[in-house]
Structures are given as C-alpha cells and as structure tokens.
Amino acid sequence: MVDHYVSNARAAARARRREAGDVASFVRRLDWLLIGAVGGVVGYGLWAIEGITRHDIAGDQSYYLTRQIVFVLVGSVGLLAAMLVDPEFYRTRWRLIFGGTASVIALVLLTGPIRGSKRWLDLGFFRFQPSEFGKVLFVLALAGFLAERSRRLSEVRTTLTAVGLASIPIFLVFLQPDFGSALVYCAAIAAVLFVAGTPWSHIGALTAGALGIAVLVLGVLPGIGMPLLKKYQEDRLTGFLHPDSDPGGTTYNITQSKNAIGSGQFHGRGVDNATQTTLNFLPEHHTDFVFASLAEERGFVGTAFLLMLYLLVVWRGLRIVALARDSFSAIVAGGLVFALLFQVFVNVGMTMGIAPITGIPLPFVSVGGSSMIANLFAVGLLLSIQVRSRRR
C-alpha cells in the first residue's frame, strides 16, 4: 500500500514538472520583440492621449485617458485568451464565425442611429462597433474557407465564392454607413487571397473589377442622379481632390489638420502651446485626427518614433506569416498584418492630405474601446500562430 502511494506521488510530481516545463517552453517561444513593440505603441498612445485630451473635459483632465486604460486592460485579457487558443479551433469553425459576424453587423442596421449613423450596438454598460471586431473575424472566416479549398485555389469558382462571401459583410458595413471600415475589409480580402496563393490572373481580374465599381459609384451613378454615397462622403472625396476649394466648410478638417502638423515642426509645440488641439480648431483630435494632434504637440520626432514602432510590429507580423505551420495560419497572419498596415497608412495619409478622409482610427492610439480591444485580440492571434509555428 505504501509503495502504491509513493508511486502515485512520483507520477504526480513528474506531471507537475512536465506542465511547468510546457509553460516555460511556451513562454520562451513567444515573440517578445512583437510583444514589446505592441506594448510600446500602446504605452506611447496612452501618453499621447493624456496630452491631447488634457483640456477636453472641464474638471476631469484624465477622463479619456482613464477610459483608454480600461480598454487596454480589457483588450489585454482578450490578447491572452487568443494567444492560448490553438488556431485550429477557428479553422474548423469558420462557417459559424462568418455567420455570427455577418448577423451581428446586420443587427446594427436594425437599431436606432447613434451620433447620426448606425455603427454601434448599445448594451447599456458598453457600446461597441461590431465592424471593428468584424475586421478580425472576417479574416478568420475567409482564411478557413480558403484553407479548406487549398487544392482548388486555381479554380475561378473558388475565387468568386471567396469574394462573394466577403461582399456580404462589406456591403452591410457600407450601409451603416462606414466607408472606412468597408475599405479595410476590401484590403483584408486582397491580402487573404494573395497569401492563400490565388492565381495572378484572378487577382488582376478582381482589381479591374474593383476599379470599374469605383468609377461606377464615384462617377457614373452620381452623374445620372443615382448616388450611392452620402452627401458628406461625396464632399470628403471632392475635398481630397480639391483641398483648397472650401477651407471654411468642406475642407475645413483637412486644412486644420495640415496646420496642426506644420505647426509642430521638428520638436513640437508641447501640450499647452498646441493651440490647434487645445482650442478645438482641429475636430476629432482624439480619434480620427489624433496623428495630427500628436504631430503638433510632439513634432516630427514624436511622430517618427510612433511610425518606427508600427514598422517593427509589421516586420514581426510578416515574419509570422513566413513561419506559420500551415496555410490557414499563414493566411490569417497575412490578412491581419496587412489590415493593420492599411489602417495606419490611411489614417496618417488622410491627416496629411494624401488620402481621403474616411474615419479610420489609428490603431492602438485613437480613443475608442472597440478598435483597441479588437486590435489587441488580433495581436493575440498572431502570437498564437507564432508560438505554434514550424521551427527553422
């Protein structure tokens, strides 16, 4: 009997050592450079928001900072949860993910408008944008579909089916209207098809089709009195093409944004002297135009540092694409990394006038819970793929 207990105790001790070894191995395999880069962007963003929003709420200088810290904490929990789940879990459930994502986005259209548009779902204790989380789930679902048909990627039917599936959430998001998020979805489907190995002839045909649709929506239909875009969306595009046409009206935002960036010069004007931001000449300076406010307060040095952190995140993300253990993981990583890069490029570009104003937030920096939580969850997915990647 004594020998039996001793044997059980030794087996339990070996099991505990094995579990401890597995945990230690898991932690060692993590891409700590990616974690550090993302932590750097988030921390830098919190520091920037503290200065940018200091004068926004009378009597509560840290109002937006406190909210953003809460969003970071919730997003960090999502990151850890996503990191611990094997990507195979999502691959076998892509239909459920796609159906659930499309359904929740469609549900937004049935609710009342908030701030003039139907983009949010209000749960009382938390208001969120399903389209932000959809950017991540959208990639997971399409990656599952393409991985399932990896032997039939050369067939036109596979490409058309993927585009058909993608068009459902894209159209629903466009109806909200959220033109910026719809563009992110389009960029994600392009990246997913490319990483999956879709033939170049298919990609070329889709590109030509996309250009044709753009001409139809932006030129032909408005010309015959059947515009699909809202009036303010048309004004944004007109303002992009003619930035000096109406500086007191249509192009006011971009004019003030350029003034803020230019006034920051090399070292920035500091928080108290950044008049474009503190006196509210620059609209939405803590969300859409947060980069312009950062440029005014911290100058070229501050913005260049932020862009270098983004570059580091993208580099580590592309490395994960190359090391992914299977096609599904590679497609997911490629779609997430390119979607992140696209959002950074468009947000920064629109503040400088080299891209139309679309309302795309700056990842990890713009104030907003949905964007922060969804992006941190996406990082958790990348880490989950990386830690289970094939060894060199």
Secondary structure, DSSP 8 states (H G I E B T S, - for coil): -HHHHHHHHHHHHHHHHHHHHHHHHHHHHS-HHHHHHHHHHHHHHHHHHHHHTTTTSTT-TTHHHHHHHHHHHHHHHHHHHHHHS-THHHHTTHHHHHHHHHHHHHHHHHS--BTTBS--EE-SS-EE-HHHHHHHHHHHHHHHHHHHTGGGTTSHHHHHHHHHHHHHHHHHHHTTT-HHHHHHHHHHHHHHHHHHT--HHHHHHHHHHHHHHHHIIIIIHHHTT---S-HHHHHHHHHHHSTTS-TTTTTHHHHHHHHHHHHHTTT---STT-HHHHTT-STTTTTTTHHHHHHHHHHHHHHHHHHHHHHHHHHHHHHHHHH-SSHHHHHHHHHHHHHHHHHHHHHHHHHHTSS-------TTTSS-HHHHHHHHHHHHHHHHHHHTS---
